[in-house]
Amino acid sequence: MSALAKNYNRRKIAFKRGKGSFLYSTSGKKYLDFVQGIAVNSLGHANPYLINALNNQAKKVWHVSNAFIIPEGEKLANILKQKTFADYVMFQNSGAEATEAAIKAARRYFYSIGKPQKNRILCIKNSFHGRTLATIFASGSKKMTEGFGPKISGFDHFNFGDHKGLKKAITKKTAAIMIETVMGESGIKVIPDWCLKDLRKICNKKKILLILDEVQCGVGRSGKFFAFEYAKIKPDIVPIAKGLGGGFPIGAVLMTKKVAGAMIPGSHGSTFGGNPNACAVGLEVMKQIFKKGFLRNVEKSSKYFISELIKIQKDFPKIVKEVRGKGLLIGLQLFKDQKKFIKMLELNKLLTIKASENVVRILPPLNVRRVEINIAVKIIRKVCKKF
Ligand SMILES: *Cc1c(COP(=O)(O)O)cnc(C)c1O
């Protein structure tokens, strides 16, 4: 009997090792892993560069407090600054911590300019920003908040796609709009570029901040380093996490100079955030992702994979409702409940994971090979035939 709390409905498989896109179970089966720890292992399992980076760091220093300078963190923050909109970076350990720190930064900014009454965050109803008390109420999901009251106030909501509702929901007390550039858990719903451009304009006009949660879609997953780059806009605050450590826990909040100015010494902190091991691995992930042609290749893989999935949709129009996503954050929306479909894929040795709205979420490593995509396509087609 497991002593682990039952807050997860776990599948009955365990793995003894992984290599690239594949996982090997303790019962000797080989799986094509298109979950990758839910968009975390950006470079696949047991990547030799990441193993090296971790081993090298582990021999030197594991942990010191943020009371001291951490060179690995300085380097990682610098690369993030060089390659993105960000002027400053604040390290955390997870996605929820990063989104929560993003909320704190937005509120603190208005406090610092003498407008503390501007403290409400406007989010999409049934979005996902993590599982801390504040972030579950930010998500506005009944299921996630059930039994965890009293409600944390300070969050307002509008429905996905309801532009009028969004504009109406902005009040004098609104500090920021916080959305996922591509909504992951909620069913791989892409916010169109024109919407993002509009959002930026609205935020400028109302003098409020734009927080884009790229915890899932960021760090190359979309085919660009950030998914919002497609819209050619710049946000004010961006929390990231999942892909950044390639499997090692790390989160970060990226901020413009304007916002970061409010985060004065003592205003926020974290014991583990910016840990040398995490930053050394994160640094190596960045090195690999920014190698020439890497992101272009993610886009190519995505284009190929999605076109193959659209062929499947055309051949099985009564099973597959829609293929959607950006880069290698791909959703296959079914007409019926997707759980059985995911189980059938698993029995055929392809691992995927569900998202809301009957979506089968497909998350290969960013360095997935064409032959591996072909294996997945073949298995998905086979399952459609039997479904
Ligand atoms: C996963 C996720 C989070 C939460 O990350 P954790 O590391 O699980 O806390 C927040 N926002 C988005 C968009 C996510 O996908």
The ligand as an ORCA input file, in Angstrom:
! r2SCAN-3c Opt
* xyz 0 1
  C       2.070     23.981    -14.876
  C       1.646     25.380    -14.900
  C       1.726     26.195    -13.759
  C       2.129     25.644    -12.418
  O       3.391     25.112    -12.403
  P       3.849     24.165    -11.181
  O       5.305     23.968    -11.417
  O       3.047     22.909    -11.283
  O       3.563     24.892     -9.939
  C       1.382     27.537    -13.882
  N       0.973     28.043    -15.054
  C       0.874     27.291    -16.165
  C       0.442     27.919    -17.444
  C       1.190     25.931    -16.130
  O       1.067     25.181    -17.217
*
